[in-house]
Amino acid sequence: MIIPKKYNEMVIIMYHFIVNPKSKSGRGQLIWNMVEKKLIRLSVSYDVIMTSCVGHARQAAEELSSQSEAVTIVVIGGDGTINEVLSGLHLSGHVVLGCIPTGSGTDFAKGMHLPTTPMEALDNILYGRNTLSIDLGRIEANGRTSRFGVSAGMGFDASICHEALSSPIKQTLNKLHLGRLTYFLVALKQIFLYTPSTITLTMDGGRTFTYKKAFFAAAFNQPCEGGGIRICPNARPDDEELDVCIVSDVSRFKVALFLPSAFLGLHTHIKGVHFMRCKTLTVQSDRPLPVHRDGESGGNQKNITISLEKTTLKVIVPVI
């Protein structure tokens, strides 16, 4: 076995894997099978928890990180599985997170510049051992709190997420390895169905902005959502701030133009697309709107509060 020069010697520790076998239409199980063969061949110490239902990954992360000893948790799954793990972790500086992305969107992996193939991602975890301390977002709505690693918001983008999660199109496209198209196809439909609303933003407890005919407002910890749409191109997960995007008072044609432009980060000069930065954000709407965090449904809400956790999380990233 040839180890790339950028890698150090393998770190001898215990790895705790949380695997979503059903991610990307069952590809998660196939990837785990390949990963496990290599772990056995290299005599790596590990255990594995195979998730069986919604919430299982969160529960597993909570249990694994509940002790004070250092623990390395590796997630094999998509953004939804990663989101569950982030929400379940006890943040006290003793947790290190590794990711082997298998989902159709993998926006968390893109934002962290993680390897895109499973075996490269595994080598990065076993040999690279370079970590980055990242911020984690926190969203509070109707008395419930969750975390996010990529983005959270209210409105049009959340309505796309809600439909995409239950759409049979996603399963079909995943089998064809075209899962990223799900968000785009659902978005085209929502452009004609979604009704804009009045949204008020309050930032850092002071600055207040009201937007009529707003399509969505979202806070970003990383640049992309929806399978690579670079809505906030300058967002960084380690700068202790949230990047906020709100789209308002634009035609449906401009919203349609926004989506392909955002893939390339060319939407930032479109009139009606606004960007701001803050540490805390309260979003209020004149009616209940769909809410998402990392593409997962947060129900329909009129008020949400978004902020950053006080404690950062160490994530294994490529050696540069």
N, C-alpha and C positions, 0 to 999 in steps of 0.2 A: 504493500500500500504506500503510495506516494503522498506525502502531506505537503500542501502548498507552502512556500517559504514564508508567507505572511502569518502562518500559524505557529504558535509556540508548541511545547510539549503538551500532551493531553493532561488536563487537570483531573486529578483523582478525587472525586467527591461523589456524593449520592445525588442522583437526579430523580426528581419526582415529575412524572409525565401526566398531564391531563389531556386526554384524547377524545375528540368528538368523532366517532367512527362514521357518522352520517354526513359530515360536512362534505360539500360539493358532491352530492348524490352518491355517497359511499366511498369517495376517494380517500377520506380520512383513514378508514380502516386499512386500505391498501398501502398508504404511506406509512402507517404505524408498523405494518408487517415488515416493510423494508428497513425502517429505523431499528426495530427490535433485533433483526438479524445482525445488523452492524454492531449494536450494543453488546450482543452476546459474543460476537467474534472478537471484540476488543476488551471483553471482560469488564465492561462498565457496570458499576453498581446503580441499579435503578428500581423503581417500582412504577406502576401505572394504574391510573383510574380511568376507565372507559365511561364516558357520560352516557346516560340512558334517557334523560328527559331535560326539559327546560329547567334551569336553576341548579342542576347537578354540578356543573363546573364551578359555580359560585360557592356552593357548599363545600366542594373539595378544596378550593383555594382557601376558604376560611379555616378549615381544619388543618391544612398543611402549614399555614402561616401563623397558627395560634400560639405556638411555642416561641420562646425567646432565642432558640438556637438559629444559626444561619441556615437558610434553606434555599435551594435552587429549584424553581418550578418551571417546567417546559410545557408550553401549550401547543398542541397539534390541532388546529381548527381554523375557522374563519374569524372575521371581525366580531361576530356575535358571541363566539366562545371566549375570545379574548376579553370582550366587554364583561362577561360574567365573572371571569377570573379577576379582573381589575376591581370589580365591585365587591368581591368577597375577601380580598387580601387584607390582612392586618398590616398596616403601614407603620413600621418602627425601625426601618433601616436594615433589617436582617434578611430581607427577601431579595433574591435576584431572579429576574424573569427572562426566560428564553422563549423564542417563538419559531415554530415551523409552520408557515402559513399554508392552508389548504383550501380556503374559501374562494368564492368567485370574485370578491371585491378586493380583499387584502390591503385595505387602505392603511391600516396600522403598520403593516410590514413595509409598504411603500414609504411612509413618512419616516420610518426608522432606517431606511436604506438597507433592509435585511435581504439576504440572498433569496432568490425566487424559487430555486429548486430545493426539494426536501433534503437531499444529501449534502448540498452546499450549506444549507441552513444548519444541519446537524453538525457538520465539521466546524462551523463558526462557533457553535455552542461548546463543543468538546475541546477545541484547540485554541480558538481565538481569545476568549475570556476577556475581551475588552468591553467595558460597561459604560453606559451613559445614564446619568441621573435625570429622569424626566419628570415633568409636571403631570399631574392627573387632574382632569376636570371633575367637578362635582355639580350635580343638578338636583335641585329640590323642587318638588311639585306635589301639592296636596298632601303634605305631611310625609312624603316618602323621598328617600335619598338614594341616588345611584351615582356611579362614576362613569367617566368616559375617557378614552385615550385619544380619540380623533376629533369628534365634534358632537355638538348637541344643539338642537334648535327647535323652532316652532313654525309651522306653516307649510308652504308648498313642498319643500324638500322632505319634510316629515311625512306628508301625505303620500309621496312617492314611495318612501320606505315602508309605510304601512301596507300599501297595496303589493309591493314587490315581495314582502315576506310571505304572503299567502297566494301569490300568483302561480298558476300552473306553468306559466311561461318560464319561470326561473328554473324549475326542475328540468324542463325540456332543454333549455339552453345550456344548463350545467352538464347534461349528458353529452352535448355536442361541443363542450369546452368553450362555450360562448356566453358564459354566465354574466359577463360584464355588460352585455347588451340589455339585460333585464331592466336595469335602472333607466337606461335611455328610452326604451320602448314604453315603459310605464309613464315616464316623464312626458312623452309626446301626448299621451292620452290625457294626463292631468292638466296640461297646458290649457285644454279646452274646457275642462270641468271645474277647475279650481276657482273659487271666488276670493279675491283679495279682501283684506280686512284692515282696520286701523290698529297699529301696533305702537306701543310706547316703550322706549328703552330708557332705563336708568342705570348709569354707569358709576361704579365706585361710590355709590351713595349720594351722588350730587348731580352730575350732568344728565339732563333729561332731553330726549328727542322723541317727537311723535311723527309717525309716518302714516299717511292715509293711502289706501289702495296698496298696501304692502303684501307682497307675495310670501316672503319668509324673512326671518331673522335667525341667525345661527352664530354660535361661538366656536372657534376652531383652536385646537391644540396642535394640529398638524395640517398640512396644506390641502389634502384631498378627502373627498367623500364620494360615495356612489360609484366606486370602482375606478377611481383615478381622475375624477373631476376636480381640478385644482382651483377650488373656489377662493381660498385664501393662500395664494402662492408664497407669501412671506411668513406664514405661521411656522413657529418652531416649538418643539415640545420641551425645550430647556431654557426658555427666556423669562419665565415667571409672569407671563401675560397671556391673555386670550386675544385672538384676532377675531373681530366681529364683522360679519357681512350682512347687510340688509338690502333687499331689492324691493323698490316701491315705485308706484306711479309710472309704470312702464306698460307698453302694449304687450299683448300675447305674442306678437311677432318678435318683439325684443327678448321675451323670455325664451322663445324657441332659439333665438340667436345666441342667447347667454350660454346655453348648455354646451354646444360644440366649441364655442370660443373658450369656455372655461377649461376644457380638456387641455388646451395649450396655454392657459393662463393669459389669454388675450382679451378678457372681458372687463378688465379693471378700469377701462376708460369709457365704458358704456354709461350713458346718462341714466340715472336712476339706480345705479349700483354703488352703494356706499360702504366704506371700510373704516373701522375704528379699532382702538386697542384699549383694554382695561383689565382689571383684576377681578372685578365682580360685575355681574350684569343681571338686572331684573327685566323680564320681558312680560308685558301685559297686553292682552288683546281684547277687543270689544266683543269677542265671542269665543267659545272653546275651539281650539285648533289642535290638529295633530302635533304630537311632540315625539322627538326621537333622540336617542343617544347612541352614537356609533352605529346608526342604521337600525337599531332595535326600537320597538314601539314603547313610548312612554304614555300612551293613551291620549285623550283629548283634554287640554287644559286651557285656562284663561291666564294663569300666572305661573311663571317659572323663575327660579333664581339659579344662576350659573356662577361658579367660582372655581378656585383652584384649591386642592388639598394642601395643607401646610407641610406635609411630608412628601418627599419625592420618592420615586421608585427606580431602582437600578435595573436596566435592561441590557442584555448582552447584544452588542452591535458589532459589525465588521471592524477588523483592524485596518486602519487607513495607513 
